[in-house]
Amino acid sequence: MKKELFSPMEIDAIGEMMNISLGSSATAVSNLLDQRVDITTPEVTVVEVEDFSIGNLEPAMGVEIKYVEGLEGSNIMLLRKSDIKVIVDILMGTETPEEEFELDDLTISAVCEVMNQMMGAASTALSDFLGYPVNISTPQSFALDDIEQFKKDHFPADSGNLVVVRFMLGIENVLKSEFVNVMSVDLAR
């Protein structure tokens, strides 16, 4: 029989912390995009590294932030490329045809700024919740072309399990899509 890593109460607590921090993130993104942004209650699961998949997010991009104060570890947000296009178009005031959209320096910089605002607000909310400073690094983006390489680079097989937080993000009548946040078990603890 497999030992559970977290009790149901601990999973609920992780979900509530993510709910609080993602709620702050939604407000930050809403202000940045000047659009209403809604985030659903997150669904928290623990999966073995080798069983983790990104499902229907491909093609995707990852944005990683590392905690530099208050917590140890990193948090990775995975986004669908088509969602990035919608967010960048709103931010830039453009409407790029799907076939012309590419993840170049400008679009990557734009999405990193959105993630910086989002994760900055989340870390401030987390800091308030935990009662001590929590600071993050500048977000680092990467293409998620190979899920196996992603797992090797970010979550070695000997780390065992991942905490995966899935939630729906909606931007007014423009976008409704699943976002995935991935972190180590140690960070979630």
Summary of the structure (lengths in Angstrom):
residues: 189
radius of gyration: 16.2
end to end distance: 22.1
largest distance: 54.2
contacts: 567
relative contact order: 0.24
helix: 47%
strand: 29%
